[in-house]
Amino acid sequence: MNRSNIDSNRMRRSRRSRSKGTDDGDRAYRQALALATARNAQTTRKRTLQLLQEAARHKHREALYALGTWALFGVGMKRNVAKAAEWLEVAASQGHPMAQFDLAICYEKGKGRNQDLKRALQLYRQAAKQGDVKASVEVARFHYYGLGVKRNLQKSLDWYRRAAHADDGEAQ
């Protein structure tokens, strides 16, 4: 699978979560999504980026998340982890679970944000409470190893069970 298919798949998956953007932001995001999923996405990437930026100006959380991941991976723009974290921060504050997960990684690793394990754990929990199974596994790992929190094997086990009930092979 090439990079443009990965981007298109992320944008489609991201679209499934509720959007809190304005009508103008929604319109720009839908146009960007259509361009990103077009067969000739390479030639439309510049226009797609413009539309995502327009939607982001309207605080459209899906567009903010898309821009964050594009900046994180250097798609359609130069790779910029700090800028990616800014966009992810806004999308995460609007309750976007994938943005919360990706931003948690930024805080955990100290990429684009100062390393802050407590903030990373908080973001993983927020995503997990919205059904993100991988985030539940991360919360379990943080409790198991005592990352940003006092080590607690019982809480770790509870979070692993939560993930396992959601049918995640890694947790089982």
C-alpha positions, 0 to 999 in steps of 0.5 A, spaced: 500 500 500 503 506 498 503 513 502 497 516 498 492 510 500 494 510 507 493 517 507 486 516 504 484 510 508 486 514 515 482 520 512 476 515 511 477 512 518 477 519 521 471 521 518 467 516 521 468 519 528 463 525 529 465 532 526 464 538 530 466 543 524 462 548 521 459 548 515 464 551 511 469 546 514 465 540 513 464 543 505 472 544 505 473 537 508 469 533 504 472 536 498 479 535 500 477 527 502 474 527 495 481 529 492 485 525 497 481 519 495 481 520 487 485 516 483 490 521 481 491 523 488 499 525 487 497 531 482 491 534 487 495 533 493 496 541 493 489 542 492 487 537 498 492 541 502 489 547 501 482 545 503 484 541 509 487 548 511 481 551 510 477 546 514 482 547 519 481 554 520 474 553 521 476 548 527 474 542 523 477 536 527 477 531 522 481 536 518 486 538 524 487 530 525 489 529 517 493 535 517 497 533 523 498 526 520 500 529 514 505 533 518 507 527 522 509 523 516 511 529 511 505 528 506 504 534 502 508 538 506 515 537 509 515 533 515 514 537 522 513 534 528 512 540 532 506 543 527 503 536 527 503 536 535 499 543 534 494 540 530 493 534 533 492 538 540 486 542 537 483 535 534 484 532 541 481 537 545 475 536 541 475 529 542 478 526 536 480 519 539 485 518 533 488 525 535 488 523 542 492 517 541 497 520 536 498 526 541 499 521 546 505 518 543 508 525 542 508 526 549 510 519 551 516 520 546 518 527 547 516 528 539 513 535 538 512 536 545 516 536 551 516 529 554 510 528 559 508 521 561 502 523 565 499 527 559 500 521 555 497 517 560 491 522 560 490 522 552 491 514 552 485 514 557 481 519 553 482 515 547 481 508 550 474 511 553 472 512 546 473 505 544 480 505 542 483 498 543 490 500 542 489 506 547 487 501 552 493 497 551 497 503 552 494 505 559 495 497 561 502 498 559 503 505 563 500 502 569 504 495 569 511 499 568 509 505 572 510 510 567 507 517 569 503 513 574 504 509 580 505 501 578 499 498 579 498 491 576 491 490 578 489 496 574 494 494 568 490 487 568 483 491 568 485 495 562 488 489 558 481 485 560 478 491 557 482 491 551 481 483 550 474 484 551 474 488 545 477 482 541 484 485 540 490 480 539 495 484 542 491 484 549 489 477 549 
